[in-house]
Amino acid sequence: MNQKILDNSFSESKPYSILVTGATGFIGSRLISSLSSFGYTIKGMSRKKLQDSNNVKYVQADVFDVDQLEKIMSGIDIAYYLLHSMEGSKEQWKEFASRERIQAQNFLKAATKANVKRIIYLGGLVNDSLELSPHMQSRKEVGEILASGNIPVTQLRASLIIGAQGGSYAMLRYLVERLRIMVTPSWVKSLAQPIAVDNVIEYLVGCMNNPETSGKTYEIGGPDTMTYEELMRVYSAYLNKNLFVIQIPFLTTRLSSYWVDLITPVKASLARPLIDSLVHDTIVTDNSITKIIPIRLKSVREAIDIATKEMRENPPETNPRDEKTGFKINQKLLLVSLIAMAIIGTTYYWLDDRPDVYHPGWIAAGIVWYIGIISGIIFVKGKTRLGFIISGILSWITLAFWSFDNFYVVFDTSILAPHPNEIITLRNFIGMFVVIIAIIASHNTFHKVIDYQYKGKPI
């Protein structure tokens, strides 16, 4: 931490006079850890009931209950507002802006009644002259609501934040790790100034320690300005991988969010507002905060390196479902089954004596089938839900096809083509057994993958 920050440090008039909301979140948990390391005593507010730790007293609160908030904020001098409402189902996502508005109004009302001295708010970097996405418009409106009262509010508007467990960083990490060829919309050309989460925490602490920041708005970003495509390439280079980017202008943010949902563990309900916010440039136009809080800003590569190592050393805690078989076993079973299906499928062309298999329609269907098999193998190896979906659908289609090809065994009539010979009939039964294994494995991996992906390390 810069010496100037420490020299002007805020002096607690009484214990636990600092409140950090979103105590278990991406920013809140780090801020609490930083403040605690400097010797401050903090109240950490969360929806969950948490056990107190060194210098930290956790309080459980519902931000929609003003009376409860007022009680918690009694004796608070400085309150950090780090709340958002982008999580939840698709239906809940549609109402996140109204929920965030109510949260901010309730917080201001309770803070005013409790005589809170200052509020420090972390929002998003926006260009006021542009039509903003719902996410960024909500971030801006929350800041305006908090600043509409009599309590001085310091607003920090940040560009893309890079850090372990951050939503935007998770999208970047999983997309680049899982895909060598990336189909992207036009927003990949938008400019950003990615900032390391450590620097964001330094600014948050610095604002508290510098009274002159009270009641003002500042823009914060890292030292590098780049497009999102360049950012993905930096991360790809960090992983020593080649990345091919194909830009499709008509790919909408909604389609992009569904794609992210299938490739990464980031839900579409969270990916949608995040992607919406990438449409416009998020670059710093006023860097006046660097003169008040002069810190060393980490480069994008430094931030990525720190975040990656942190994810490996301290993966986020998860509560995986009770399961009889693990993800790795099912993934291997699925890969082996897909490869076996591909090998079995070739026998049509060297064991089958029916001329129908060389019909252009059959050959075209075979080509599509093999493309599906190869795609399934690639995406399953990448541990993506898209891979398990492809494998599941393909397996059910294959099971139906090979079952119909052996239809004559039970009903003494053919559906697809003339009766196969005895070897192909036996082949079909063996293939059906392999396909059933693939169906079970694809079902299991599809439902297990999120639990494991959130561990943040190779399985």
Buried (B, 14 or more C-beta within 10 A) or exposed (E): BBEBBEEBBBEBEEEBBBBBBBBBBBBBBBBBBBBBEBEBBBBBBBEEEBEEEEBBEBBEBEBEEBEBBBBBBEBBBBBBBBBBBBEBEEEEBEEBBEBBBBBBBBBBBBBBBBEBBBBBBBBBBBEEEEEBBBBBBBBBBBBEBBBEBEBBBBBBBBBBBBBBBBBBBBBBBBBBBBBEEBBBBEBBEBBBBBBBBBBBBBBBBBBBBBEEBBBBBBBBBBBBBBBBBBBBBBBBBBEEEEBEBEBEEEBEBEBBBBBBBBBBBBBBBBBBBBBBBBBBBBBBEEEEBBEBBEBEBBBBEBBBBBBBEBBEEEBEEEEEEEEEEBBEBBBBBBBBBBEBBBEBBEBBEEBBEBEEBEEEEBEEEBEEBBEBBEBBBBBBEBBBBBBBBBBBBBBBBBBEBBBBBBBBEEEEEBEBBEBBEEEBBEBBEBBBEBBEBBBBBBBBBBBBBBBBBBBBEEE
